[in-house]
Amino acid sequence: MVEDEARKQHRGDVRMLEVELGGNDRARTERAARGSIRLVAHRNGCVLGVSILAAHAGELAHAWVLAIGAGLKLKVVARMIAPYPTLGEVNKAVAGEFYKPKLFGALSR
């Protein structure tokens, strides 16, 4: 599901999360740091859709195909152990973005 579809179907219960590949050590090492993963999530943590614009997007998509197909919540992806250094760490990073306001919101006040 893309953002427009999600907003129509779920109204204000949708969050957009995005992580750039430039912060990933493997992507930088391979000179493939251009691009990002953009995730559409329901406020309850369900993954509604994912867009990957990056080299090796097909390799990064597996985790999201599994998450959406199995109805997994973002906490499952955020908790996974990702080998270092791999592009797969970006999947964990974008899932972790969902929890940043809850974890660090008090620090920004």
Jmol script that loads the backbone (N, CA, C; Angstrom):
load data "model"
ATOM      1  N   MET A   1       0.848  -1.162   0.000  1.00  0.00           N
ATOM      2  CA  MET A   1       0.000   0.000   0.000  1.00  0.00           C
ATOM      3  C   MET A   1       0.905   1.240   0.000  1.00  0.00           C
ATOM      4  N   VAL A   2       0.565   2.199  -0.826  1.00  0.00           N
ATOM      5  CA  VAL A   2       1.315   3.454  -0.832  1.00  0.00           C
ATOM      6  C   VAL A   2       0.640   4.453   0.101  1.00  0.00           C
ATOM      7  N   GLU A   3       1.312   5.568   0.351  1.00  0.00           N
ATOM      8  CA  GLU A   3       0.839   6.531   1.345  1.00  0.00           C
ATOM      9  C   GLU A   3      -0.583   7.017   1.077  1.00  0.00           C
ATOM     10  N   ASP A   4      -0.880   7.401  -0.145  1.00  0.00           N
ATOM     11  CA  ASP A   4      -2.220   7.918  -0.452  1.00  0.00           C
ATOM     12  C   ASP A   4      -3.313   6.899  -0.151  1.00  0.00           C
ATOM     13  N   GLU A   5      -3.087   5.655  -0.556  1.00  0.00           N
ATOM     14  CA  GLU A   5      -4.055   4.587  -0.278  1.00  0.00           C
ATOM     15  C   GLU A   5      -4.230   4.389   1.225  1.00  0.00           C
ATOM     16  N   ALA A   6      -3.132   4.374   1.938  1.00  0.00           N
ATOM     17  CA  ALA A   6      -3.171   4.156   3.389  1.00  0.00           C
ATOM     18  C   ALA A   6      -3.928   5.282   4.082  1.00  0.00           C
ATOM     19  N   ARG A   7      -3.684   6.512   3.676  1.00  0.00           N
ATOM     20  CA  ARG A   7      -4.371   7.651   4.302  1.00  0.00           C
ATOM     21  C   ARG A   7      -5.866   7.627   4.024  1.00  0.00           C
ATOM     22  N   LYS A   8      -6.252   7.216   2.835  1.00  0.00           N
ATOM     23  CA  LYS A   8      -7.681   7.108   2.510  1.00  0.00           C
ATOM     24  C   LYS A   8      -8.351   6.020   3.348  1.00  0.00           C
ATOM     25  N   GLN A   9      -7.674   4.908   3.476  1.00  0.00           N
ATOM     26  CA  GLN A   9      -8.254   3.767   4.185  1.00  0.00           C
ATOM     27  C   GLN A   9      -8.166   3.892   5.702  1.00  0.00           C
ATOM     28  N   HIS A  10      -7.090   4.484   6.213  1.00  0.00           N
ATOM     29  CA  HIS A  10      -6.851   4.507   7.658  1.00  0.00           C
ATOM     30  C   HIS A  10      -6.837   5.904   8.268  1.00  0.00           C
ATOM     31  N   ARG A  11      -7.070   6.907   7.479  1.00  0.00           N
ATOM     32  CA  ARG A  11      -7.105   8.315   7.903  1.00  0.00           C
ATOM     33  C   ARG A  11      -5.890   8.707   8.736  1.00  0.00           C
ATOM     34  N   GLY A  12      -6.108   9.187   9.944  1.00  0.00           N
ATOM     35  CA  GLY A  12      -5.024   9.692  10.784  1.00  0.00           C
ATOM     36  C   GLY A  12      -4.219   8.626  11.495  1.00  0.00           C
ATOM     37  N   ASP A  13      -4.500   7.380  11.216  1.00  0.00           N
ATOM     38  CA  ASP A  13      -3.808   6.287  11.899  1.00  0.00           C
ATOM     39  C   ASP A  13      -2.577   5.790  11.151  1.00  0.00           C
ATOM     40  N   VAL A  14      -2.044   6.621  10.246  1.00  0.00           N
ATOM     41  CA  VAL A  14      -0.929   6.214   9.403  1.00  0.00           C
ATOM     42  C   VAL A  14       0.315   7.038   9.723  1.00  0.00           C
ATOM     43  N   ARG A  15       1.444   6.354   9.761  1.00  0.00           N
ATOM     44  CA  ARG A  15       2.731   7.040   9.941  1.00  0.00           C
ATOM     45  C   ARG A  15       3.653   6.682   8.795  1.00  0.00           C
ATOM     46  N   MET A  16       4.380   7.667   8.323  1.00  0.00           N
ATOM     47  CA  MET A  16       5.378   7.466   7.275  1.00  0.00           C
ATOM     48  C   MET A  16       6.743   7.454   7.940  1.00  0.00           C
ATOM     49  N   LEU A  17       7.562   6.482   7.592  1.00  0.00           N
ATOM     50  CA  LEU A  17       8.906   6.354   8.142  1.00  0.00           C
ATOM     51  C   LEU A  17       9.872   6.215   6.967  1.00  0.00           C
ATOM     52  N   GLU A  18      11.024   6.836   7.081  1.00  0.00           N
ATOM     53  CA  GLU A  18      11.990   6.746   5.991  1.00  0.00           C
ATOM     54  C   GLU A  18      13.413   6.749   6.541  1.00  0.00           C
ATOM     55  N   VAL A  19      14.250   5.923   5.932  1.00  0.00           N
ATOM     56  CA  VAL A  19      15.665   5.869   6.281  1.00  0.00           C
ATOM     57  C   VAL A  19      16.462   5.900   4.984  1.00  0.00           C
ATOM     58  N   GLU A  20      17.458   6.761   4.955  1.00  0.00           N
ATOM     59  CA  GLU A  20      18.362   6.866   3.811  1.00  0.00           C
ATOM     60  C   GLU A  20      19.448   5.801   3.926  1.00  0.00           C
ATOM     61  N   LEU A  21      19.881   5.256   2.819  1.00  0.00           N
ATOM     62  CA  LEU A  21      20.939   4.252   2.835  1.00  0.00           C
ATOM     63  C   LEU A  21      22.303   4.836   3.165  1.00  0.00           C
ATOM     64  N   GLY A  22      22.444   6.148   3.076  1.00  0.00           N
ATOM     65  CA  GLY A  22      23.726   6.793   3.349  1.00  0.00           C
ATOM     66  C   GLY A  22      24.263   6.549   4.735  1.00  0.00           C
ATOM     67  N   GLY A  23      23.423   6.167   5.676  1.00  0.00           N
ATOM     68  CA  GLY A  23      23.864   5.888   7.034  1.00  0.00           C
ATOM     69  C   GLY A  23      24.293   4.444   7.251  1.00  0.00           C
ATOM     70  N   ASN A  24      24.210   3.627   6.220  1.00  0.00           N
ATOM     71  CA  ASN A  24      24.533   2.211   6.339  1.00  0.00           C
ATOM     72  C   ASN A  24      25.968   1.956   5.872  1.00  0.00           C
ATOM     73  N   ASP A  25      26.768   1.353   6.747  1.00  0.00           N
ATOM     74  CA  ASP A  25      28.177   1.121   6.442  1.00  0.00           C
ATOM     75  C   ASP A  25      28.386   0.263   5.199  1.00  0.00           C
ATOM     76  N   ARG A  26      27.599  -0.783   5.014  1.00  0.00           N
ATOM     77  CA  ARG A  26      27.758  -1.658   3.850  1.00  0.00           C
ATOM     78  C   ARG A  26      27.433  -0.904   2.564  1.00  0.00           C
ATOM     79  N   ALA A  27      26.377  -0.105   2.586  1.00  0.00           N
ATOM     80  CA  ALA A  27      26.003   0.669   1.400  1.00  0.00           C
ATOM     81  C   ALA A  27      27.116   1.649   1.036  1.00  0.00           C
ATOM     82  N   ARG A  28      27.700   2.278   2.033  1.00  0.00           N
ATOM     83  CA  ARG A  28      28.798   3.217   1.763  1.00  0.00           C
ATOM     84  C   ARG A  28      30.020   2.481   1.235  1.00  0.00           C
ATOM     85  N   THR A  29      30.335   1.341   1.806  1.00  0.00           N
ATOM     86  CA  THR A  29      31.489   0.558   1.369  1.00  0.00           C
ATOM     87  C   THR A  29      31.343   0.129  -0.088  1.00  0.00           C
ATOM     88  N   GLU A  30      30.129  -0.249  -0.472  1.00  0.00           N
ATOM     89  CA  GLU A  30      29.871  -0.700  -1.841  1.00  0.00           C
ATOM     90  C   GLU A  30      29.564   0.456  -2.793  1.00  0.00           C
ATOM     91  N   ARG A  31      29.673   1.666  -2.291  1.00  0.00           N
ATOM     92  CA  ARG A  31      29.354   2.862  -3.089  1.00  0.00           C
ATOM     93  C   ARG A  31      27.944   2.778  -3.664  1.00  0.00           C
ATOM     94  N   ALA A  32      27.029   2.315  -2.831  1.00  0.00           N
ATOM     95  CA  ALA A  32      25.621   2.169  -3.201  1.00  0.00           C
ATOM     96  C   ALA A  32      24.751   2.840  -2.145  1.00  0.00           C
ATOM     97  N   ALA A  33      25.196   3.995  -1.663  1.00  0.00           N
ATOM     98  CA  ALA A  33      24.526   4.650  -0.540  1.00  0.00           C
ATOM     99  C   ALA A  33      23.404   5.594  -0.964  1.00  0.00           C
ATOM    100  N   ARG A  34      23.143   5.681  -2.247  1.00  0.00           N
ATOM    101  CA  ARG A  34      22.023   6.518  -2.694  1.00  0.00           C
ATOM    102  C   ARG A  34      20.736   5.718  -2.599  1.00  0.00           C
ATOM    103  N   GLY A  35      19.717   6.326  -2.058  1.00  0.00           N
ATOM    104  CA  GLY A  35      18.433   5.667  -1.981  1.00  0.00           C
ATOM    105  C   GLY A  35      17.888   5.629  -0.570  1.00  0.00           C
ATOM    106  N   SER A  36      16.702   5.051  -0.447  1.00  0.00           N
ATOM    107  CA  SER A  36      16.048   4.993   0.855  1.00  0.00           C
ATOM    108  C   SER A  36      14.987   3.904   0.882  1.00  0.00           C
ATOM    109  N   ILE A  37      14.569   3.607   2.099  1.00  0.00           N
ATOM    110  CA  ILE A  37      13.408   2.752   2.331  1.00  0.00           C
ATOM    111  C   ILE A  37      12.350   3.637   2.959  1.00  0.00           C
ATOM    112  N   ARG A  38      11.174   3.635   2.383  1.00  0.00           N
ATOM    113  CA  ARG A  38      10.055   4.407   2.906  1.00  0.00           C
ATOM    114  C   ARG A  38       8.953   3.427   3.277  1.00  0.00           C
ATOM    115  N   LEU A  39       8.487   3.527   4.509  1.00  0.00           N
ATOM    116  CA  LEU A  39       7.549   2.561   5.049  1.00  0.00           C
ATOM    117  C   LEU A  39       6.253   3.251   5.460  1.00  0.00           C
ATOM    118  N   VAL A  40       5.154   2.623   5.159  1.00  0.00           N
ATOM    119  CA  VAL A  40       3.834   3.089   5.582  1.00  0.00           C
ATOM    120  C   VAL A  40       3.380   2.159   6.702  1.00  0.00           C
ATOM    121  N   ALA A  41       3.127   2.726   7.872  1.00  0.00           N
ATOM    122  CA  ALA A  41       2.752   1.905   9.031  1.00  0.00           C
ATOM    123  C   ALA A  41       1.453   2.420   9.651  1.00  0.00           C
ATOM    124  N   HIS A  42       0.681   1.503  10.157  1.00  0.00           N
ATOM    125  CA  HIS A  42      -0.496   1.856  10.948  1.00  0.00           C
ATOM    126  C   HIS A  42       0.016   2.240  12.333  1.00  0.00           C
ATOM    127  N   ARG A  43      -0.710   3.071  13.042  1.00  0.00           N
ATOM    128  CA  ARG A  43      -0.251   3.507  14.368  1.00  0.00           C
ATOM    129  C   ARG A  43      -0.106   2.354  15.352  1.00  0.00           C
ATOM    130  N   ASN A  44      -0.727   1.216  15.052  1.00  0.00           N
ATOM    131  CA  ASN A  44      -0.604   0.047  15.930  1.00  0.00           C
ATOM    132  C   ASN A  44       0.641  -0.787  15.630  1.00  0.00           C
ATOM    133  N   GLY A  45       1.458  -0.354  14.638  1.00  0.00           N
ATOM    134  CA  GLY A  45       2.694  -1.050  14.327  1.00  0.00           C
ATOM    135  C   GLY A  45       2.623  -2.022  13.174  1.00  0.00           C
ATOM    136  N   CYS A  46       1.460  -2.173  12.558  1.00  0.00           N
ATOM    137  CA  CYS A  46       1.355  -3.049  11.389  1.00  0.00           C
ATOM    138  C   CYS A  46       1.961  -2.368  10.167  1.00  0.00           C
ATOM    139  N   VAL A  47       2.641  -3.147   9.360  1.00  0.00           N
ATOM    140  CA  VAL A  47       3.235  -2.644   8.126  1.00  0.00           C
ATOM    141  C   VAL A  47       2.164  -2.656   7.044  1.00  0.00           C
ATOM    142  N   LEU A  48       1.883  -1.487   6.481  1.00  0.00           N
ATOM    143  CA  LEU A  48       0.879  -1.385   5.425  1.00  0.00           C
ATOM    144  C   LEU A  48       1.505  -1.413   4.039  1.00  0.00           C
ATOM    145  N   GLY A  49       2.719  -0.899   3.918  1.00  0.00           N
ATOM    146  CA  GLY A  49       3.395  -0.893   2.625  1.00  0.00           C
ATOM    147  C   GLY A  49       4.819  -0.397   2.751  1.00  0.00           C
ATOM    148  N   VAL A  50       5.636  -0.732   1.767  1.00  0.00           N
ATOM    149  CA  VAL A  50       7.042  -0.346   1.766  1.00  0.00           C
ATOM    150  C   VAL A  50       7.462  -0.025   0.343  1.00  0.00           C
ATOM    151  N   SER A  51       8.234   1.047   0.195  1.00  0.00           N
ATOM    152  CA  SER A  51       8.846   1.389  -1.081  1.00  0.00           C
ATOM    153  C   SER A  51      10.350   1.440  -0.872  1.00  0.00           C
ATOM    154  N   ILE A  52      11.069   0.776  -1.752  1.00  0.00           N
ATOM    155  CA  ILE A  52      12.527   0.758  -1.651  1.00  0.00           C
ATOM    156  C   ILE A  52      13.090   1.287  -2.959  1.00  0.00           C
ATOM    157  N   LEU A  53      13.794   2.375  -2.863  1.00  0.00           N
ATOM    158  CA  LEU A  53      14.441   2.965  -4.025  1.00  0.00           C
ATOM    159  C   LEU A  53      15.938   2.935  -3.745  1.00  0.00           C
ATOM    160  N   ALA A  54      16.587   1.874  -4.204  1.00  0.00           N
ATOM    161  CA  ALA A  54      18.001   1.694  -3.890  1.00  0.00           C
ATOM    162  C   ALA A  54      18.562   0.542  -4.705  1.00  0.00           C
ATOM    163  N   ALA A  55      19.881   0.556  -4.843  1.00  0.00           N
ATOM    164  CA  ALA A  55      20.545  -0.615  -5.408  1.00  0.00           C
ATOM    165  C   ALA A  55      20.258  -1.782  -4.458  1.00  0.00           C
ATOM    166  N   HIS A  56      20.095  -2.944  -4.979  1.00  0.00           N
ATOM    167  CA  HIS A  56      19.831  -4.147  -4.180  1.00  0.00           C
ATOM    168  C   HIS A  56      18.461  -4.107  -3.493  1.00  0.00           C
ATOM    169  N   ALA A  57      17.520  -3.360  -4.063  1.00  0.00           N
ATOM    170  CA  ALA A  57      16.176  -3.276  -3.467  1.00  0.00           C
ATOM    171  C   ALA A  57      15.533  -4.655  -3.344  1.00  0.00           C
ATOM    172  N   GLY A  58      15.767  -5.501  -4.311  1.00  0.00           N
ATOM    173  CA  GLY A  58      15.201  -6.846  -4.266  1.00  0.00           C
ATOM    174  C   GLY A  58      15.693  -7.645  -3.075  1.00  0.00           C
ATOM    175  N   GLU A  59      16.937  -7.438  -2.688  1.00  0.00           N
ATOM    176  CA  GLU A  59      17.486  -8.120  -1.524  1.00  0.00           C
ATOM    177  C   GLU A  59      16.890  -7.581  -0.228  1.00  0.00           C
ATOM    178  N   LEU A  60      16.602  -6.298  -0.209  1.00  0.00           N
ATOM    179  CA  LEU A  60      16.038  -5.673   0.997  1.00  0.00           C
ATOM    180  C   LEU A  60      14.550  -5.976   1.168  1.00  0.00           C
ATOM    181  N   ALA A  61      13.888  -6.317   0.088  1.00  0.00           N
ATOM    182  CA  ALA A  61      12.433  -6.503   0.119  1.00  0.00           C
ATOM    183  C   ALA A  61      11.982  -7.743   0.880  1.00  0.00           C
ATOM    184  N   HIS A  62      12.838  -8.751   0.988  1.00  0.00           N
ATOM    185  CA  HIS A  62      12.404 -10.014   1.604  1.00  0.00           C
ATOM    186  C   HIS A  62      11.805  -9.850   2.993  1.00  0.00           C
ATOM    187  N   ALA A  63      12.433  -9.066   3.814  1.00  0.00           N
ATOM    188  CA  ALA A  63      11.926  -8.882   5.185  1.00  0.00           C
ATOM    189  C   ALA A  63      10.526  -8.287   5.180  1.00  0.00           C
ATOM    190  N   TRP A  64      10.279  -7.370   4.249  1.00  0.00           N
ATOM    191  CA  TRP A  64       8.979  -6.694   4.202  1.00  0.00           C
ATOM    192  C   TRP A  64       7.907  -7.570   3.573  1.00  0.00           C
ATOM    193  N   VAL A  65       8.278  -8.405   2.617  1.00  0.00           N
ATOM    194  CA  VAL A  65       7.319  -9.361   2.052  1.00  0.00           C
ATOM    195  C   VAL A  65       6.861 -10.302   3.161  1.00  0.00           C
ATOM    196  N   LEU A  66       7.803 -10.760   3.966  1.00  0.00           N
ATOM    197  CA  LEU A  66       7.460 -11.633   5.093  1.00  0.00           C
ATOM    198  C   LEU A  66       6.601 -10.892   6.113  1.00  0.00           C
ATOM    199  N   ALA A  67       6.993  -9.687   6.493  1.00  0.00           N
ATOM    200  CA  ALA A  67       6.260  -8.929   7.515  1.00  0.00           C
ATOM    201  C   ALA A  67       4.815  -8.665   7.087  1.00  0.00           C
ATOM    202  N   ILE A  68       4.635  -8.227   5.858  1.00  0.00           N
ATOM    203  CA  ILE A  68       3.276  -7.924   5.383  1.00  0.00           C
ATOM    204  C   ILE A  68       2.472  -9.209   5.220  1.00  0.00           C
ATOM    205  N   GLY A  69       3.071 -10.218   4.599  1.00  0.00           N
ATOM    206  CA  GLY A  69       2.366 -11.478   4.365  1.00  0.00           C
ATOM    207  C   GLY A  69       1.959 -12.198   5.635  1.00  0.00           C
ATOM    208  N   ALA A  70       2.797 -12.117   6.660  1.00  0.00           N
ATOM    209  CA  ALA A  70       2.513 -12.809   7.920  1.00  0.00           C
ATOM    210  C   ALA A  70       1.823 -11.921   8.946  1.00  0.00           C
ATOM    211  N   GLY A  71       1.598 -10.656   8.585  1.00  0.00           N
ATOM    212  CA  GLY A  71       0.945  -9.744   9.527  1.00  0.00           C
ATOM    213  C   GLY A  71       1.808  -9.399  10.725  1.00  0.00           C
ATOM    214  N   LEU A  72       3.128  -9.413  10.528  1.00  0.00           N
ATOM    215  CA  LEU A  72       4.039  -9.098  11.629  1.00  0.00           C
ATOM    216  C   LEU A  72       4.046  -7.602  11.912  1.00  0.00           C
ATOM    217  N   LYS A  73       4.241  -7.258  13.151  1.00  0.00           N
ATOM    218  CA  LYS A  73       4.336  -5.851  13.523  1.00  0.00           C
ATOM    219  C   LYS A  73       5.783  -5.383  13.438  1.00  0.00           C
ATOM    220  N   LEU A  74       5.963  -4.084  13.421  1.00  0.00           N
ATOM    221  CA  LEU A  74       7.292  -3.495  13.296  1.00  0.00           C
ATOM    222  C   LEU A  74       8.230  -3.908  14.423  1.00  0.00           C
ATOM    223  N   LYS A  75       7.692  -4.220  15.582  1.00  0.00           N
ATOM    224  CA  LYS A  75       8.562  -4.612  16.692  1.00  0.00           C
ATOM    225  C   LYS A  75       9.347  -5.877  16.364  1.00  0.00           C
ATOM    226  N   VAL A  76       8.783  -6.754  15.554  1.00  0.00           N
ATOM    227  CA  VAL A  76       9.480  -7.984  15.179  1.00  0.00           C
ATOM    228  C   VAL A  76      10.701  -7.651  14.323  1.00  0.00           C
ATOM    229  N   VAL A  77      10.531  -6.753  13.370  1.00  0.00           N
ATOM    230  CA  VAL A  77      11.643  -6.359  12.502  1.00  0.00           C
ATOM    231  C   VAL A  77      12.663  -5.536  13.296  1.00  0.00           C
ATOM    232  N   ALA A  78      12.184  -4.663  14.167  1.00  0.00           N
ATOM    233  CA  ALA A  78      13.084  -3.827  14.967  1.00  0.00           C
ATOM    234  C   ALA A  78      13.938  -4.666  15.914  1.00  0.00           C
ATOM    235  N   ARG A  79      13.430  -5.804  16.350  1.00  0.00           N
ATOM    236  CA  ARG A  79      14.160  -6.670  17.284  1.00  0.00           C
ATOM    237  C   ARG A  79      15.082  -7.679  16.601  1.00  0.00           C
ATOM    238  N   MET A  80      14.952  -7.827  15.286  1.00  0.00           N
ATOM    239  CA  MET A  80      15.754  -8.856  14.614  1.00  0.00           C
ATOM    240  C   MET A  80      17.247  -8.553  14.736  1.00  0.00           C
ATOM    241  N   ILE A  81      18.022  -9.588  14.717  1.00  0.00           N
ATOM    242  CA  ILE A  81      19.470  -9.432  14.754  1.00  0.00           C
ATOM    243  C   ILE A  81      19.947  -9.394  13.309  1.00  0.00           C
ATOM    244  N   ALA A  82      20.515  -8.272  12.910  1.00  0.00           N
ATOM    245  CA  ALA A  82      21.012  -8.113  11.545  1.00  0.00           C
ATOM    246  C   ALA A  82      22.528  -8.208  11.567  1.00  0.00           C
ATOM    247  N   PRO A  83      23.096  -9.116  10.789  1.00  0.00           N
ATOM    248  CA  PRO A  83      24.556  -9.217  10.740  1.00  0.00           C
ATOM    249  C   PRO A  83      25.173  -7.889  10.308  1.00  0.00           C
ATOM    250  N   TYR A  84      26.362  -7.617  10.809  1.00  0.00           N
ATOM    251  CA  TYR A  84      27.076  -6.382  10.460  1.00  0.00           C
ATOM    252  C   TYR A  84      28.314  -6.736   9.662  1.00  0.00           C
ATOM    253  N   PRO A  85      28.606  -6.031   8.640  1.00  0.00           N
ATOM    254  CA  PRO A  85      27.857  -4.962   7.983  1.00  0.00           C
ATOM    255  C   PRO A  85      27.034  -5.522   6.822  1.00  0.00           C
ATOM    256  N   THR A  86      25.736  -5.324   6.859  1.00  0.00           N
ATOM    257  CA  THR A  86      24.870  -5.753   5.763  1.00  0.00           C
ATOM    258  C   THR A  86      23.874  -4.657   5.435  1.00  0.00           C
ATOM    259  N   LEU A  87      23.353  -4.706   4.218  1.00  0.00           N
ATOM    260  CA  LEU A  87      22.303  -3.769   3.838  1.00  0.00           C
ATOM    261  C   LEU A  87      21.033  -4.022   4.642  1.00  0.00           C
ATOM    262  N   GLY A  88      20.839  -5.261   5.075  1.00  0.00           N
ATOM    263  CA  GLY A  88      19.654  -5.616   5.850  1.00  0.00           C
ATOM    264  C   GLY A  88      19.484  -4.812   7.128  1.00  0.00           C
ATOM    265  N   GLU A  89      20.564  -4.225   7.605  1.00  0.00           N
ATOM    266  CA  GLU A  89      20.465  -3.375   8.799  1.00  0.00           C
ATOM    267  C   GLU A  89      19.542  -2.180   8.561  1.00  0.00           C
ATOM    268  N   VAL A  90      19.408  -1.782   7.315  1.00  0.00           N
ATOM    269  CA  VAL A  90      18.531  -0.649   6.987  1.00  0.00           C
ATOM    270  C   VAL A  90      17.081  -1.007   7.300  1.00  0.00           C
ATOM    271  N   ASN A  91      16.698  -2.261   7.085  1.00  0.00           N
ATOM    272  CA  ASN A  91      15.337  -2.694   7.422  1.00  0.00           C
ATOM    273  C   ASN A  91      15.073  -2.526   8.916  1.00  0.00           C
ATOM    274  N   LYS A  92      16.033  -2.941   9.713  1.00  0.00           N
ATOM    275  CA  LYS A  92      15.904  -2.795  11.161  1.00  0.00           C
ATOM    276  C   LYS A  92      15.844  -1.316  11.548  1.00  0.00           C
ATOM    277  N   ALA A  93      16.641  -0.497  10.885  1.00  0.00           N
ATOM    278  CA  ALA A  93      16.671   0.937  11.190  1.00  0.00           C
ATOM    279  C   ALA A  93      15.340   1.615  10.897  1.00  0.00           C
ATOM    280  N   VAL A  94      14.725   1.303   9.770  1.00  0.00           N
ATOM    281  CA  VAL A  94      13.449   1.947   9.449  1.00  0.00           C
ATOM    282  C   VAL A  94      12.347   1.460  10.392  1.00  0.00           C
ATOM    283  N   ALA A  95      12.388   0.206  10.794  1.00  0.00           N
ATOM    284  CA  ALA A  95      11.419  -0.298  11.781  1.00  0.00           C
ATOM    285  C   ALA A  95      11.624   0.415  13.116  1.00  0.00           C
ATOM    286  N   GLY A  96      12.864   0.646  13.488  1.00  0.00           N
ATOM    287  CA  GLY A  96      13.172   1.341  14.734  1.00  0.00           C
ATOM    288  C   GLY A  96      12.693   2.782  14.755  1.00  0.00           C
ATOM    289  N   GLU A  97      12.594   3.402  13.582  1.00  0.00           N
ATOM    290  CA  GLU A  97      12.094   4.779  13.495  1.00  0.00           C
ATOM    291  C   GLU A  97      10.686   4.899  14.081  1.00  0.00           C
ATOM    292  N   PHE A  98       9.915   3.835  13.993  1.00  0.00           N
ATOM    293  CA  PHE A  98       8.547   3.843  14.514  1.00  0.00           C
ATOM    294  C   PHE A  98       8.534   4.100  16.024  1.00  0.00           C
ATOM    295  N   TYR A  99       9.561   3.629  16.718  1.00  0.00           N
ATOM    296  CA  TYR A  99       9.598   3.716  18.171  1.00  0.00           C
ATOM    297  C   TYR A  99      10.362   4.919  18.705  1.00  0.00           C
ATOM    298  N   LYS A 100      11.045   5.656  17.863  1.00  0.00           N
ATOM    299  CA  LYS A 100      11.830   6.803  18.326  1.00  0.00           C
ATOM    300  C   LYS A 100      11.016   7.839  19.100  1.00  0.00           C
ATOM    301  N   PRO A 101       9.851   8.259  18.620  1.00  0.00           N
ATOM    302  CA  PRO A 101       9.092   9.253  19.395  1.00  0.00           C
ATOM    303  C   PRO A 101       8.737   8.762  20.800  1.00  0.00           C
ATOM    304  N   LYS A 102       8.397   7.495  20.910  1.00  0.00           N
ATOM    305  CA  LYS A 102       8.032   6.933  22.212  1.00  0.00           C
ATOM    306  C   LYS A 102       9.257   6.836  23.124  1.00  0.00           C
ATOM    307  N   LEU A 103      10.384   6.440  22.554  1.00  0.00           N
ATOM    308  CA  LEU A 103      11.597   6.254  23.342  1.00  0.00           C
ATOM    309  C   LEU A 103      12.299   7.563  23.681  1.00  0.00           C
ATOM    310  N   PHE A 104      12.296   8.498  22.723  1.00  0.00           N
ATOM    311  CA  PHE A 104      13.092   9.707  22.902  1.00  0.00           C
ATOM    312  C   PHE A 104      12.263  10.980  22.942  1.00  0.00           C
ATOM    313  N   GLY A 105      10.941  10.856  22.877  1.00  0.00           N
ATOM    314  CA  GLY A 105      10.064  12.032  22.877  1.00  0.00           C
ATOM    315  C   GLY A 105      10.240  12.900  24.100  1.00  0.00           C
ATOM    316  N   ALA A 106      10.437  12.301  25.256  1.00  0.00           N
ATOM    317  CA  ALA A 106      10.602  13.064  26.489  1.00  0.00           C
ATOM    318  C   ALA A 106      11.879  13.890  26.458  1.00  0.00           C
ATOM    319  N   LEU A 107      12.885  13.449  25.729  1.00  0.00           N
ATOM    320  CA  LEU A 107      14.142  14.166  25.648  1.00  0.00           C
ATOM    321  C   LEU A 107      14.028  15.442  24.830  1.00  0.00           C
ATOM    322  N   SER A 108      13.066  15.478  23.905  1.00  0.00           N
ATOM    323  CA  SER A 108      12.938  16.648  23.041  1.00  0.00           C
ATOM    324  C   SER A 108      12.056  17.740  23.640  1.00  0.00           C
ATOM    325  N   ARG A 109      11.473  17.484  24.800  1.00  0.00           N
ATOM    326  CA  ARG A 109      10.592  18.489  25.422  1.00  0.00           C
ATOM    327  C   ARG A 109      11.356  19.482  26.224  1.00  0.00           C
TER     328      ARG A 109
END
end "model"
wireframe off; spacefill off
backbone 0.3
color backbone group
